[in-house]
Amino acid sequence: MDGDQDEMAGPGVLAVPELEWEQARLRAGVIGRLAEHDPVGLAAVDEAAVELGISRRRVYVLLERYRQGSGLVTDLVPRRSDGGKGGGRLAEPVEQIIRELVRQRYLTRQKRSIASLHREITRACAVQGLPAPARNTVAARIARMNPVEVGRRREGAESVRPLQSAGDEVPVVESILDQVQIDHTVIDLIVVDDRDRQPIGRPYLTVAIDVCSRCLVGMVVTLEPPSAVSVGLCLAHAAGDKRPWLERLGIDAAWPMSGKPKALYVDNAREFKSEALTRGCDQHGISLDYRPLGRPHYGGTVERVIGTAMQQIHELPGTTFSNPVERGAYDAEKMAALTMAELERWLVLAVATYHGTVHSTLGQTPAGRWADGVAATGTPVLTANPTAFLVDFLPVFRRKLTRTGFVIDHVHYFANALKPWIARREALERFLIRRDPRDISRIWVLDPEGTAYIEVPYRTMSNPTVSVWEHRQALARLRERGATEVDEAGLFRMIEQMRTIAETAQKTTKRTRRERQRRAQAGTANTRPTPPVPELPVVPADSEAAGRSVARFGEIEQW
């Protein structure tokens, strides 16, 4: 009986050295958790490899041994070896030091070198009176580790994406307009105002790209930071016929890539989660999809477009380049020469060149791929009324109808079309209203049946057209002067005073010039006159930008 009990105590438990037992115990804790799952995911295996300081292959060996055994610690006791080729194996305490310091010092964003790691291992061994391993031995231990996990811990998840399997790749898009990606950037260029050709700062670019063909289907250049309106303008540009717009710009170029997208793919920025955008997409049957968190490659197509565009922008006078180091002593404000209209024209010509250049990934031109898509699926549906389409993407308000119409931010709006509803206003809910921030002289009111929008102008028709930004500045100025209540007449008097000061000042500031240019754009938001065809500015021969051509999009491998 006693003999049987001795045999059940375990297969050689008492014969296992203490250090090897401790190693086996640690292994059993980690490998035992893995063994509970079938199949075991790669991420879990890699995490175990890092925790134990061994390779992915070694984890699988231990897992198989654990499953074939009895599920005991002794199943994972290190097996004796003569050291293999070259003989000799490091003592377990030394191996333990290597594992711990690799995990604590090497696998971090500080990215210590192997030489630095080896010095720390040498010091730790000296403290414990152990022989230090050679630097090549330490390097060999690291080389056996999973490169994906090493890269993830030292460089970040995105750096190791090329090393990973295709299981997390973006789904292939088969047809044109099946997916359109949209994003913004501040342009690496200082523009000048139309009147004095003085610097007014950097504008913003919003672009929409068809993933299937890599064609740009929409583009908007504004002085306002990215917003739901920027997205709406870009979508309206994408969904409408571009020929009238090209004629207004005075450009003889083809840009047939237009149509309403089936799916819009965007990042998680605030302007992409506005009620205006979500309701507009619902209205037009556009699926609104967001980039998964932690998966920036899902929006990589449009970001490569923007990145390549900025590289070409760096050839223009007034570029700010990407960073101060690249910019050096180049005076961007002094060299600034292009107006907003000229920049927009340059971008159109650049896009036309890009569409006609063979794309390295597609193996054909984007224009050719688009033509193939049209032949396969038919001509895309265009919006017949661009203004009505844009209205569906403008910011949303909700207001009760009063006897005198609607009041929004101290401004009254009225139209005769409201009269039938005024009579029964008490029985009606709040109306859904949309307003264009660039021009608040009118609003669009959705009828109670939810079937159509009614355009409603200022109640006081003599009030000037203003933007929401100019309106807010006037409101802030009134409150600075102690106004506790704001009336519409006082608000517009303040706007007129501010405009007079700006127009008559001997020397305007950059901010004033920028606001003046904003007003000019707001006043021509729907019908811009055809601008003269400007010659691109001549850069002085002694400038740092001398010799630079005003390039269009050239190399397209990155798109």
C-alpha positions, 0 to 999 in steps of 0.5 A: 500500500505504501509502495503504491502511494510512493508511486502516485506522488508523481513521476520524479517530482522530488528529483527535479532541481528547484530552479527547473521545477520553478520554470516548469511551474511557470510554464504550466500556468501559462500553457495550461491556460492555452490548453483550455482553448481549441483551437488556440489563436496566434495572438494568445500563442505570441503572448505566451511566448513573450511571457515565457521568453521562448519562441512561438514554435517552442510554445506549440511543442510545450502545448502538445506535450502538456496535452499528451501528458497528464496535465501536470507540472512535471509534463513541462519540466525541461528535458536534459540535453547535452547542449546540442551542436557545440555542447554546453547550455546556459545555466537556468538562472542565466536564462531566467535573467535573459528572459526577464530583461528581454521582457522588461528592457528590450520589448518596450517602446524605448527600443533599447539596442541589443548591446545595451541589453547585453550590458544590463544582463552582464551587470545582473549576472555579476550581482548574482555571481553568475557567468555572463552570456556572450552578446551573440547568445543574447542576440540568438535568443531574441532572433528565435522570438516571434518577429511580429510580437517583438515589432508590436511591442517595440514599434507598435501594431501598425509597423508589423502589419506587413508581417501578419497574415491577410486575415485582417486585410480590408475587403476587396472592392469590386465595383466603382462607387461601392466604397468611397473614402473621404478625409481632410487635411490642412494643406501644406501651403500658404495662400494669398487673398484675392484683393491684395495678394497678401498671406491669409494662412493655410486652407483645408482640403477634403477629398473623396476617392473611389476605392475600386478605381482609385479615382478622385470623385470629390474635392473641396478647398475651404478656409474653414476647418473640417466640419460636417459642411465640408463633408456635405460639400465634398459629397455634393461635388462627388454626386453631381456633374462636374462640367458646370463647375469646370466651366466656371473655373475656366478649365478645359479638362475632363473629370467624368468620375461622378456619382452617388456612392453606395457606401461612404467610409470615414474615420471616427472624427466628430464631423463624421458622426454628426446628425447632418451626415447620418441623416443625409446618408440615410436619406440618399441610401448611402451606407455610412461605415466607420473605420474600426478603431486601431485599424488605420489601414482601413482608410489607407487609400484616401490617406495615401492620396492626401500624402501624395498630394502634399508631396506635390504641393511642396513644389509650389511657392509658399509651401510650408513643407511637412515639418520645420526641419524640412522647411529650414529657412524657407520663408513660406509667407514671403513666397506665398503667391497663389490665391484660393481660386488658383490653388483650386485650378492647380489641383484640378489639373493635377487630378486630371494628370493623375487620372491619366497616369498608369497606377502601379497597383491597378496596372492601368490608369484610374480613368481606364479602370473607371471606364471599365467599371462604367461598362460593367455596371452602367453609368452612375446615378448623378444628383439632378439638383446639387443644391437640394442634395447639399441641403440634406447634409447641412447642420440640423436645428429644431425650432418651434414655428412662431407667428413671425416665422423662425428665430435662430441665433437672434436672426428672424426668418420668414416666407409666405409658404409658412402661413398655412402652418402658422395658423396651426402652429400650436398643434405642430412639433418642432420643425427640422431646419438646415442652415449653411454656415457659409451663408446664413441669409436663408434656411431650409425648413422640412415640411410637417409631412417630411416630404420637402424642404422650403427655402426661407430667407431673412425676414428683414430682406435688407440684412446683408449675407453673412457667415456663421463665423462673422455672426459669432464674432459680432455676437461676442463683440456685443457681449464684450461691450456689456450687452445683456440682450441682443436684438437682430438690428443691433447684431447686424449694425455690429457686423456692418461696423466690423466690415467697415473697420476691416475695409478701411484699415490702412494695414489689415492683419492676416486674420482680417484678410482671411475673414474677408476672403471667407465672405467673398467665398460665402457670397459666391457659394452657389454661383461663382463668376468665371475667374480669369485664367491666371498664370502661375506665379513666377518665382524670383530666380534668387529664391530658394524655390528657384528652379522648382516647377509647379508640378502636378501629381507625378509618381502615383505608387503610393496612391 
